[in-house]
Amino acid sequence: FSDRNSWTIQETNGRQPTARCHHTAFYEDPYYFIFGGQGDSGRSLTDFYILHCKTWEWKRLFMLQAPSARHSTQICDMSFYYLEGEKKIIFF
């Protein structure tokens, strides 16, 4: 959002998510997360993407125990924790 009360298109880098609707999304500074949704073909998706909102870089995350493909869902709670010096994400 610019100072002139107008929208601008932000260029991003990395692997962007495909077009979708009915996905789950949430923001945890400085990250924006997208999970699942419904693709153009109507197929439910199980992919998970993260956008770093300071560098504007997308990354696709791969989960060891991913939920089944779904859309129109909600995340009740999530937490970050550190394991062996790396930041990890847990969903509850």
C-alpha positions as CSV (number, residue, x, y, z in Angstrom):
1,F,0.0,0.0,0.0
2,S,1.6,3.3,-1.0
3,D,1.5,6.7,0.6
4,R,-1.0,7.9,-2.0
5,N,-3.8,5.5,-1.0
6,S,-3.4,3.4,-4.1
7,W,-2.5,-0.2,-4.8
8,T,0.8,-1.3,-6.4
9,I,1.8,-4.7,-7.7
10,Q,4.8,-6.1,-5.8
11,E,7.2,-8.1,-7.8
12,T,8.3,-11.3,-6.1
13,N,11.0,-13.9,-6.7
14,G,11.2,-17.7,-6.3
15,R,8.7,-20.4,-6.9
16,Q,5.2,-18.9,-6.7
17,P,2.1,-20.9,-5.9
18,T,-0.3,-21.7,-8.7
19,A,-3.6,-19.9,-9.0
20,R,-6.1,-21.1,-6.4
21,C,-9.2,-20.3,-4.4
22,H,-10.5,-21.5,-1.0
23,H,-7.0,-21.8,0.4
24,T,-5.8,-21.3,4.0
25,A,-3.6,-18.3,4.5
26,F,-2.1,-16.6,7.5
27,Y,0.6,-14.1,8.4
28,E,3.3,-14.4,11.0
29,D,5.7,-11.4,10.7
30,P,7.5,-11.4,8.3
31,Y,6.0,-14.5,6.6
32,Y,2.8,-15.1,4.7
33,F,1.8,-18.7,4.5
34,I,-0.6,-20.4,2.0
35,F,-1.8,-24.0,2.3
36,G,-3.9,-26.1,-0.1
37,G,-7.0,-24.7,-1.7
38,Q,-8.7,-25.5,-4.9
39,G,-6.8,-25.3,-8.2
40,D,-8.1,-24.1,-11.6
41,S,-9.3,-27.6,-12.5
42,G,-11.3,-27.9,-9.3
43,R,-8.8,-30.3,-7.8
44,S,-8.0,-29.9,-4.1
45,L,-4.4,-29.0,-3.4
46,T,-1.9,-30.1,-0.7
47,D,1.0,-27.8,-1.4
48,F,2.4,-25.3,1.1
49,Y,4.1,-22.0,0.2
50,I,5.7,-19.2,2.2
51,L,6.4,-15.6,1.2
52,H,9.0,-13.6,3.0
53,C,7.4,-10.2,3.1
54,K,10.7,-8.3,3.5
55,T,12.7,-9.9,0.6
56,W,9.5,-10.8,-1.4
57,E,10.8,-14.3,-2.0
58,W,8.4,-17.3,-2.4
59,K,9.5,-20.8,-1.3
60,R,7.6,-24.0,-1.5
61,L,7.7,-26.0,1.7
62,F,7.6,-29.8,1.9
63,M,6.1,-31.3,5.0
64,L,7.1,-34.7,6.4
65,Q,3.5,-35.4,7.5
66,A,1.3,-33.2,5.4
67,P,-2.5,-33.3,5.7
68,S,-4.4,-34.7,2.8
69,A,-5.4,-32.4,-0.1
70,R,-8.1,-30.0,1.0
71,H,-9.8,-26.6,0.6
72,S,-12.0,-24.3,2.7
73,T,-10.1,-25.2,5.9
74,Q,-8.8,-23.2,8.8
75,I,-5.7,-23.4,11.0
76,C,-6.6,-23.2,14.7
77,D,-3.1,-22.6,16.1
78,M,0.5,-22.7,15.0
79,S,3.8,-22.3,16.7
80,F,7.4,-21.8,15.7
81,Y,10.2,-23.6,17.5
82,Y,13.9,-24.1,17.1
83,L,15.5,-27.5,16.5
84,E,19.2,-27.9,16.0
85,G,19.5,-24.1,15.3
86,E,16.8,-24.1,12.6
87,K,13.4,-22.6,12.9
88,K,10.6,-25.1,12.5
89,I,6.8,-24.7,12.2
90,I,4.2,-26.9,14.0
91,F,0.5,-26.7,13.4
92,F,-2.1,-27.8,16.0
